[in-house]
């Protein structure tokens, strides 16, 4: 009987957005307006594919991209939180579900030396092609109308929990730690014993607050956090229960 910790990546583990930060590698640290204007709502991954192709054509190479991504700081208290989880791996399973990509997340986990804390990472698969350009694909296809085309985090979470159950792992509760609009779908599907941890001042927290004001409360308890240290306190409380 374990607790499952689910982490978002951008603005949750790292204190930045890896996709928008990579634009610093572009000439003049900005994208041409026709590329910027090519984004369509719900098709972010396709847009980033075009951004990576543009960076490649402009001569931006893997080592420069890696330096940019690994220079992004972790969110305050995240080192302490992940160190705490590492010591309690008999109590916690830990996964990432992210709209970033596998290359960026691997770079950050390697550089920060926290790869071992996470049992699985679910994100958009990325790789460098024969030209040295970074390519990215959608994580999966799904039929959820609330989520972007490339990823429904709730579908991923439900499938993971079901697979674990088949392996004999039954989670007493899920603690979901996130910040963004694409975390709303999985959070609204959490159950009574679960915990939604929404980062203060970000879209997820604002949405959950608005829902409760509109008398559409979510089933789980909601904890607002600003630092990983606050998350540790809550996890310690849950372990003692």
C-alpha positions as CSV (number, residue, x, y, z in Angstrom):
1,X,0.0,0.0,0.0
2,X,1.7,3.1,-1.2
3,X,0.9,6.8,-2.0
4,X,1.3,7.8,-5.6
5,X,2.9,11.2,-6.2
6,X,2.2,12.7,-9.6
7,X,4.3,15.7,-10.7
8,X,3.9,18.1,-13.5
9,X,7.3,19.4,-14.8
10,X,7.2,23.0,-16.2
11,X,6.6,25.5,-13.4
12,X,6.4,22.7,-10.9
13,X,9.7,20.8,-10.8
14,X,11.5,23.5,-12.6
15,X,10.7,27.2,-11.9
16,X,10.2,28.0,-15.6
17,X,8.7,26.7,-18.8
18,X,11.3,24.6,-20.7
19,X,9.5,25.1,-24.1
20,X,9.4,28.9,-23.9
21,X,12.9,29.1,-22.4
22,X,14.5,27.4,-25.4
23,X,13.5,30.4,-27.5
24,X,16.5,32.1,-25.8
25,X,18.6,30.0,-28.2
26,X,17.0,31.7,-31.2
27,X,18.7,34.6,-33.1
28,X,17.9,37.7,-31.1
29,X,16.2,35.5,-28.5
30,X,13.0,35.7,-30.4
31,X,11.0,33.8,-33.0
32,X,10.0,35.3,-36.4
33,X,6.5,36.6,-36.2
34,X,5.1,34.2,-38.9
35,X,6.4,31.2,-36.8
36,X,5.0,32.7,-33.6
37,X,1.6,33.3,-35.2
38,X,1.5,29.7,-36.5
39,X,0.4,28.4,-33.0
40,X,-3.1,27.0,-32.9
41,X,-4.8,26.4,-29.5
42,X,-4.5,22.7,-28.5
43,X,-1.6,22.0,-30.9
44,X,1.3,23.2,-28.9
45,X,3.5,20.1,-29.6
46,X,3.2,20.6,-33.4
47,X,4.1,24.3,-32.8
48,X,7.2,23.3,-30.8
49,X,8.2,20.9,-33.6
50,X,8.3,23.9,-35.9
51,X,10.3,25.9,-33.3
52,X,12.9,23.1,-33.0
53,X,13.2,22.8,-36.8
54,X,13.8,26.6,-37.0
55,X,16.4,26.5,-34.3
56,X,18.1,23.6,-36.1
57,X,18.1,25.6,-39.4
58,X,19.6,28.6,-37.5
59,X,22.5,26.4,-36.4
60,X,21.5,25.9,-32.8
61,X,23.0,22.6,-31.6
62,X,22.3,20.1,-28.9
63,X,24.9,21.3,-26.5
64,X,23.6,24.9,-26.6
65,X,20.0,23.7,-26.0
66,X,21.2,21.4,-23.1
67,X,23.0,24.3,-21.5
68,X,19.9,26.5,-21.7
69,X,17.5,23.8,-20.3
70,X,19.8,22.7,-17.5
71,X,20.4,26.3,-16.4
72,X,16.7,26.7,-15.5
73,X,16.4,26.6,-11.7
74,X,14.4,24.1,-9.8
75,X,11.3,25.5,-8.1
76,X,12.0,26.7,-4.5
77,X,12.1,23.8,-2.0
78,X,12.1,21.2,-4.8
79,X,15.6,19.9,-4.0
80,X,14.5,19.3,-0.4
81,X,11.2,17.7,-1.5
82,X,12.8,15.3,-4.0
83,X,15.5,14.4,-1.4
84,X,12.7,13.7,1.1
85,X,10.9,11.4,-1.4
86,X,14.1,9.6,-2.2
87,X,14.4,8.6,1.5
88,X,10.8,7.4,1.6
89,X,10.6,5.3,-1.6
90,X,9.1,2.5,0.4
91,X,6.1,4.8,1.0
92,X,5.9,6.7,-2.3
93,X,5.8,5.9,-6.0
94,X,6.6,8.9,-8.1
95,X,5.8,9.8,-11.7
96,X,6.0,12.8,-14.0
97,X,3.2,13.6,-16.5
98,X,4.3,16.5,-18.6
99,X,3.6,18.5,-21.7
100,X,7.3,19.1,-22.2
101,X,9.4,16.4,-23.9
102,X,11.6,13.5,-23.0
103,X,14.9,15.1,-24.0
104,X,14.4,18.2,-21.8
105,X,13.1,16.3,-18.8
106,X,16.0,13.8,-19.0
107,X,18.5,16.6,-19.2
108,X,17.1,18.3,-16.0
109,X,16.8,15.0,-14.0
110,X,20.4,14.1,-15.0
111,X,21.8,17.5,-14.2
112,X,20.0,17.7,-10.8
113,X,20.7,14.0,-10.1
114,X,17.1,13.1,-9.3
115,X,16.5,10.5,-12.0
116,X,16.2,7.7,-9.4
117,X,13.3,9.5,-7.6
118,X,10.9,8.9,-10.5
119,X,9.5,5.5,-11.4
120,X,8.1,6.7,-14.8
121,X,8.0,9.8,-17.0
122,X,5.1,10.3,-19.3
123,X,5.7,13.0,-21.9
124,X,6.1,13.8,-25.6
125,X,8.8,11.6,-27.0
126,X,11.7,13.7,-28.5
127,X,15.0,12.9,-30.2
128,X,17.7,14.5,-32.4
129,X,17.5,13.5,-36.0
130,X,20.4,12.9,-38.5
131,X,20.6,16.7,-39.1
132,X,21.0,17.4,-35.4
133,X,17.5,18.9,-35.2
134,X,15.4,18.1,-32.2
135,X,12.1,16.4,-33.2
136,X,9.0,15.9,-31.0
137,X,5.9,13.8,-31.3
138,X,2.6,13.7,-29.5
139,X,2.6,11.5,-26.4
140,X,-0.6,9.6,-27.5
141,X,-3.9,10.0,-29.1
142,X,-7.0,10.4,-26.9
143,X,-10.6,11.4,-27.1
144,X,-10.8,13.9,-24.1
145,X,-12.4,17.1,-25.4
146,X,-10.9,19.2,-22.5
147,X,-7.2,18.5,-23.2
148,X,-4.8,19.4,-25.9
149,X,-4.4,16.9,-28.8
150,X,-1.1,15.5,-27.7
151,X,-1.8,14.6,-24.1
152,X,-4.7,14.0,-21.7
153,X,-3.0,13.7,-18.3
154,X,-6.0,12.0,-16.8
155,X,-6.0,9.2,-19.4
156,X,-2.3,8.6,-18.6
157,X,-2.9,8.6,-14.8
158,X,-5.9,6.2,-15.0
159,X,-4.0,3.8,-17.3
160,X,-0.9,3.9,-15.0
161,X,-3.0,3.2,-11.8
162,X,-4.8,0.3,-13.6
163,X,-1.6,-1.2,-14.8
164,X,-0.1,-1.0,-11.3
165,X,-3.2,-2.6,-9.8
166,X,-2.7,-5.6,-12.2
167,X,0.8,-5.8,-10.8
168,X,-0.6,-5.9,-7.3
169,X,0.2,-2.3,-6.4
170,X,-2.8,-0.6,-4.8
171,X,-2.4,3.1,-4.0
172,X,-4.1,4.4,-0.8
173,X,-4.2,7.8,-2.3
174,X,-2.9,10.0,-5.1
175,X,-1.2,13.3,-4.5
176,X,-1.2,15.4,-7.7
177,X,1.3,18.3,-7.7
178,X,0.9,20.8,-10.6
179,X,0.3,24.3,-11.7
180,X,-1.2,24.6,-15.2
181,X,-4.4,24.5,-17.2
182,X,-3.6,21.0,-18.5
183,X,-3.5,19.8,-14.8
184,X,-7.2,20.6,-14.4
185,X,-8.5,17.5,-16.1
186,X,-6.7,15.0,-13.9
187,X,-7.3,17.0,-10.7
188,X,-11.1,17.2,-11.3
189,X,-11.0,13.3,-11.6
190,X,-9.3,12.7,-8.2
191,X,-11.3,11.0,-5.5
192,X,-12.2,11.9,-1.9
193,X,-8.9,10.6,-0.2
194,X,-6.7,12.1,-2.9
195,X,-4.9,15.5,-2.7
196,X,-4.7,18.2,-5.4
197,X,-1.7,20.4,-4.7
198,X,-2.0,23.5,-6.8
199,X,0.9,26.0,-7.1
200,X,-0.2,29.4,-5.7
201,X,-0.8,32.1,-8.3
202,X,-0.9,29.7,-11.3
203,X,-3.7,28.6,-13.6
204,X,-4.6,25.4,-11.8
205,X,-5.1,27.2,-8.5
206,X,-7.1,30.0,-10.1
207,X,-9.3,27.4,-11.9
208,X,-9.9,25.3,-8.8
209,X,-10.8,28.4,-6.7
210,X,-13.2,29.6,-9.4
211,X,-14.8,26.1,-9.5
212,X,-15.4,26.1,-5.7
213,X,-16.9,29.6,-5.9
214,X,-19.2,28.4,-8.7
215,X,-20.2,25.5,-6.4
216,X,-18.5,22.9,-8.6
217,X,-16.1,21.7,-5.9
218,X,-13.7,18.9,-6.7
219,X,-13.9,15.6,-4.7
220,X,-10.3,15.6,-3.4
221,X,-8.8,17.9,-0.8
222,X,-7.0,20.9,-2.3
223,X,-3.7,22.3,-0.9
224,X,-2.1,25.5,-2.2
225,X,1.7,25.5,-2.3
226,X,4.5,28.0,-3.1
227,X,7.5,25.9,-2.0
228,X,8.4,22.2,-2.0
229,X,9.0,22.6,1.8
230,X,5.2,23.1,2.2
231,X,4.6,19.9,0.2
232,X,7.0,18.0,2.5
233,X,4.9,19.1,5.5
234,X,1.8,17.9,4.0
235,X,3.3,14.5,3.0
236,X,4.6,14.1,6.5
237,X,1.1,14.7,7.8
238,X,-0.3,12.1,5.3
239,X,2.2,9.4,6.4
240,X,1.3,9.9,10.1
241,X,-2.5,9.6,9.4
